[in-house]
Amino acid sequence: MPFAFPSPFYAMADTLNRPELSFQGLTDHLCAGGVRLLQLRVKQQPTRDFVALATEVWRICRRYQCTLIINDRVDIALAVEADGVHLGQEDLPLAAARKILGREKIIGVSTHTVQQALSAGQEGADYIGFGPLFGTTTKATGYTARGLEQLQEIRRQVRIPIVAIGGITAERAPAALRAGADAVALISDIVLASDIQYRVKTLLRQLDSPER
């Protein structure tokens, strides 16, 4: 069966260096708020520590029946039996990741141009990330804001699901969905909220509203 996002909100478990927030705590807040697909984004951790952390996050996700995607690291996804991996343009090639993980695992690919999006679809990605849609300081991609027009162009040319990312807030999310995204990834708008669980619930109600 072709892959489909379980919700228009694609959650990112990235603590953004909040000292009082752990990845496990963040995952629990996100899942309790109603998240059904979550990407674990961990940077600069030794592999042994990453495996231990990802295992704990996997257990939380399983408790809530939430799909777990590991960012960048195919080896970690394989080790903890995550549901899939999300690859950047500089990560392991998609064909190699598929050979390691098999057909049953989800593989997403970050794209920043129409050509990258087309290549990912042709090579067998289950979905693509596209961005940065707007200006963002959360992650340096080396690309300027892509904008809604480029998202619309990619939607016209690719058949697989698209998650839009980069500078997206609750206010901007509906426009991204109308432009062709199947889901939107919000990071700062969620992770920096004083009540993450409530923020997620509010966002999901907004995105599921016919008026969005």
N, C-alpha and C positions, 0 to 999 in steps of 0.2 A: 504494500500500500504506500502511496506517496506520503511524505511527511507533511504534517500540518501542525502549526502552533496550537497548543491547547487554550491559549488566551491571547488577547492583543497586547498583554504586558509581558515583556521578556525581562526577567529580573536578573540583576547582576549582584553577586555577593562579593563586594569590594568594600572594605571598611573605610577607605579613603583616609587611613591613618588616624581615625578617631580613637584616642587612647583608651576610652572606656568601652569600646565595642569590639567584641571578638567575632571571628568569622562564624563560629558556631552560634553565637547569640544573634548575629545578623540573619543567618539562615533561618533560625527559629522564628524571628519576627516576620520575615518575608513569607514563610510558609503559613504561619498562623494568620496572616493577612489575606491569604487566598492565592498565593503564587503557585502555579502548577508547572513551571519550567524555570530553572535557575542555572545561571552560569557562575561557576566558582572561578574568580580571577585572583590569583595569588602571585605576587612577584617577590623575588629575592628571598626565597626560603630554600634551605637545603632539601634535597629530594626526600630524605628520610622524614623530615618534619612535614613536608608537603603531603606525603602519603598518609601519615598519621592524621593530619588535619582533614584531608579529603575523605578519609574513612569515616570520621565523625560527622562530617557534613552529609555524606551519603546516608548514614543511619537516620539523621534528622529528616532528610528528603524522603526516605522510604516511609517513615512514620506518617508523613503527610501525603504520600502518594504523589510526590513532586519529581519530575524528570530532572536529572542532574547532568549538566554539561561542564566539562573541564576546559578551561581556557589554555590554549597553546600545547599542553603537555599530553601527547598521546600515551606515553609510558605511564603517567599517573592515572589516566582514564582507564587503561587496561588493568593496572594493578588493583584499583578499587572497584572495578566492574561498574563504572559509571555508565550512563546511558549514551554518552557521546562526547565529542570533543569539538572545540571551535578553534580554527586555525587562522593565523594571520598570514599575510603575504610572504613573510620571511620565515615561517615555520616549516615543518615537515611537509613535503608535497602531498596533495590530496590522495594521489594514487598510492603512495607509500602508506599513508595513514589508513586507507581502506584495506590494504593488504594485511596490516597488523590487526585492525579492529574487526574486520569482517563486514558483511553487508547489513547485518542487523543493527549496527550501531549508527547513531546520528552523527553526521559530520557537517558542520557549518564552516563557511569561509568568509573572512572579512574582505570586502571589496570597496574600492574607492573610485572606480571608473567603469564605464560601460563595458569595455573590453575585459576587465577583470571579472565582472559579473557574468558575462557570456562564457568566459573560460571555465569559471567555477561550475556553471550549469552543465556545460558540455562534458566536464570531467567527472560528473556524478555527485556533486555536493547535494545534500538534502535541503539546505537553505543557504542563503547568503546574508551577511550583515552588510549594510551600506552606510557609509558616512565618511567623515563627520557631516551630518546633515546641516547642522548649524555650528557656529563657533563653540569650541569647548576647551577647557583646561584640564579635563579629567584624564585624557590620554593623548600623547603626542603621536600623530599619525604621519606628519610630514605633508599633509594635504590641507588645503584651505576648505572652508565650508562648501559642501557640494550643492546644497539647495534643493528645493522641492521640484524644480524643473528637471534636474538630472535624475531624481528619484522617479518621476513620471516616465522619463525616457527608458530607464532600466525596467520599470514595470511593463512597458510595452514590449520589451525584447526578451525577457526571461520568464519562464514558466514556474520556477520553483519559488517557495515562500521567501519573503524579504523581511528582515528586521532592520528598521532604521535606528541609527545610534549617533550620538554626538550632539550635545547642547540641547537635547530634548527635555522639555518640562511638561508638566500636566497641561499647561495652557497651549503648548505647541504640538502636543501629541495628536490631537484630532486632525490637524492639517496634514501631518505625516501619513496618517492612515487614509485620509481622503486622496492623497497623492499616489497611493498604491502600496504602501507598506502593509504587511499582514500583521506585524507586531512592532512595538516600539520599546527600546531599551532606555530606561531612565536610571541614572545613577545618583548624582548629587541631589536631585530633587527628592529622592527617596531616602538615601543613606544619611543625609544631613538633617532629616526631619527629627523633631523632638520625640515624636511617637511614630515609629516606622510602621508598625502594624496598622495603625489607624490610617496612615497616609496611603498604604497599599490598598486597603479596603475602599477608601474614597476614590482612588484612581481607577480601580476596577469597576466601580459603579459608573464612573464618568465614561470610561471607554466602552462599556456595554450599553450605554444609553443610546436610544435611537437618534437623539438630538445632537450627538457628537459630530 
